[in-house]
Structures are given as structure tokens and as C-alpha cells.
């Protein structure tokens, strides 16, 4: 069953320039992973420091495989170090 992964981040204006290339790099790697369907990064209109990443996977098992890859973990560590907080994920099945 397909799942949507939701990631919320608070990104200060001074960190945007360093964060966006890392997100693009993650998306490019994810797109090559088995089970990846799509992904998008959204920025809140009223609160521009509020970012939302939504990715869709064929199953939660494909997602779990992806998050455990060394390549992804290395990039994720850079993101977490940059933002000063560990990224949290929420996985949702379709209703």
C-alpha cells in the first residue's frame, strides 16, 4: 500500500541557501530508489521559514529501505547539523 511521508522543517533565512542544494540532492537520489513515486518541497505562504516535504512511496518498506541507506543518512546528517535539530518523519497510508 502506498504511503506519503511528511517532513516539516523550520528554516531560517540565513540557512536556506545551504539547505536547498541538500534537499535537491536527496530528491535526486530518492528518485532512483526502488518504490519511489514522487516528491515535492513546499514553502508556507504566510510563514516563509516553514517548509514541508512530501514524498510518496509504493510501500512503507521501500521508504524504510531508503532511509537506512548510507548515502541518505550522510546527507540527512548535514541537514540536521545545519538546522540544529533532528529531522522527524511521519508516514501516512491513503485513507
Secondary structure as UniProt FT lines:
FT   STRAND          3..10
FT   HELIX           13..31
FT   TURN            34..35
FT   STRAND          36..43
FT   TURN            48..49
FT   STRAND          50..57
FT   HELIX           60..67
FT   HELIX           70..83
FT   STRAND          89..93
//
